[in-house]
Amino acid sequence: MNSIEGHVRFITYYNEENRYAIVKVVVTTANFSEGLFAVPEGTLMTVTGYFPRPAKGETVRFYGNIVRHPTYGEQFEAKSMEKVGETTEAGIIEYLSSDLFPGIGPKTAERVVATLGRETIKKVLSSPQALDEVTPLSPAAKQVIVTGLSRYKAEEHILIQLYGYGISAKIAMRLIDRYRHDTMRVLQENPYRLIDEVDGVGFDRADDIGRKLGFASDHPHRIKAVIQYLFRHLVLNFGHTLIDYETFVDAVLKRLNKDVPDLVRDTIVEHIESLIQANRLIRHADDLTLASIAYAEKTIASKLAILNQAPQATDKGKIETLIAAFEKAEHIRYSAKQKEAIHRAMSQRMMIVTGGPGTGKTTVIKGLVKVYHRYHNLEEPTPERRTLIHLVAPTGRAAKRMQESTGYYATTIHRLLGYSYDGSFQHNRSHLLEGNLFIVDEASMIDVFLAAQLLESLPDYANVVFVGDDAQLPSVGPGQVFKDLIEAGILPVTTLDIIHRQAKDSHIVHLASHIRDGKLPSDMDVSYPDRYVFNEQPERFQGRLKRIIDYLVKQGHDLHDDIQVLIPMYKGATGIDETNRFLQATYNKTPGPEVSQGDRTFRKNDKVLQLVNQIEDGVMNGDQGRVVEIDADNRTMTVDFFGQIVTYKSQDFINLTHAYAMSVHKSQGSEYNVVIMPVFGAYAHMLKRKLIYTGITRAKQCLVLFGQPERLQYAVKHLEEDRKTRLKDALISMRKPSLLEDTAASPPAEGPMVIADPDIPFDTLGENLQGATPYDFLD
């Protein structure tokens, strides 16, 4: 590996949390394979990477490669670091007065070094009593210095071993932060536990470490890790909640036989059965699922059995009078189905409202809230005043849109439930929510886990109305709760199917209505002021996209606030990643400082997307914002999420990506004034009816479709494969509790068997998989 050696001139930046460093080194020696680079002696080189904090003046050797930063030029990107020489007294003073030694200032450090000299670190590590020679020096200060130096020495020893196993500096730092002095013991006992416990470690990385540590291919820890890995590939990554038992055993055997040809089927069955006995997997008849999923599905069915009791006695005449008064005040006329929805919501404990765009779902919600309050003589809510009626949605943007369209306060399901940064919820079966009526919008987006959490947190007397569009994509997480609720036939369902006057002239709604029925309108090749259609080939994608955006901007639309490019896949020349790079380079040439995370570079005014929940900062997965400030020296970035200002440190940059272009899945629950949606053959395996339908129905004022017409025609005719779940059967059987007793009766003690595997981006649902199906992983 290429290396440079030299003296640390100064430390530009050091993050104590994730150990990311930027240091300046005066190069004394440089070794590059085949003389790729010539770095003259005396060169002041910028070195970046994840490694223990060096001391100023210290002689160190870095292993890595030269990279070219778009702003700062050539830098050395270090994969690892080792000390090779003595440290100057000035360097030791700076080191001891750094953040690694809290309470030790420069003056105290100077006294220590003045007494012990350049051998300070060596003397203290060999005999802590050496600090007794330093006066004055409090016992507390002595303890801080001894503890800090000992930890640093221990970490250095561990790092050397970790590097020897091919573990990157970044992951090595995470391992040490997680396990401290137990790091090597944990690795030697079971490296596969890292998959669940350390960010950035998936099966492939853990398996590589395991092999280097001498773990056999048929080691029990590895077999269980393969079971975990394949369950995610074959089940969760495609939204299913279960898999056929025999099919899964065959898949695990086939995967393991690549490394262990003589491994027999009985061994796999034995390990799966041990996980079943440990209540981490659940077998129901011929199916296999996670205990956490079985518990979630049973919770949904059981709670619905309680909530979906006999109809409530209501005064239908009074309700009709209140509906008429609302119609008059709002200058509208409800259809028979819309009135039916309000009557059912008033008389039934639970019900569902579904329908496409323009069919009046929002108008039903608004009228229901008004009628409910007046019927029960309650004080009406406002965006500022909340009552015992709760309007909720799965995402922040959906909740914001719900509030704007109804005029009533709305929030996310996570916030209603008191979601905490550690993944726990304040409200649950032991701490119920307070409220009479819960209206859940964009219900098709809710997965089994969130549905279970919400339902088990509701009081038994609550009324619940689920509102959504059953033609849209299902949830990103496992399951298809909304579809299963409808098809089980155990809840009243009102389907709104009349496009109302204000939407009849919309060519977007017209197109959506046809696609919902599996066809395209006869005027599909005609462009209208609110719907443009262009034939284009993939090789001219970027040029066409630029012309479209330039035209829209001239028409007064803003790239950040109005226009959203939606693309089915991440990879490839017409994918999300490359399009984001192109659009940033084209439309955000803002001069000034930049910061980078992997292959992404952020600058002021970038349009960005939040990738994970950061509840402590008030931002959630899917929220969009704009970068308003960058501090390159301290490596921080400030983002404005529509008034919610969040500052990110360098270790959190990974939680953001660019949002000039984004996936259709990520756009669920949002609306944009203008949607641009390319349709090319490169997206073939993703092009299905619900994806196209969901994408085009994000557009409020204008839709631009361009690409290959035959691909659009193909997509509309092909419906996505139904997800495999047990919820529908459980719902049908919910009046027969005995049929549910063989599933997990309580939360699995050890939590979900599968928590996180970066090898599989769980919230992308295939956008990264080129032409894959679940059964491709059987080969």
Summary of the structure (lengths in Angstrom):
residues: 779
radius of gyration: 29.8
end to end distance: 35.0
largest distance: 93.3
contacts: 2570
relative contact order: 0.09
helix: 43%
strand: 21%
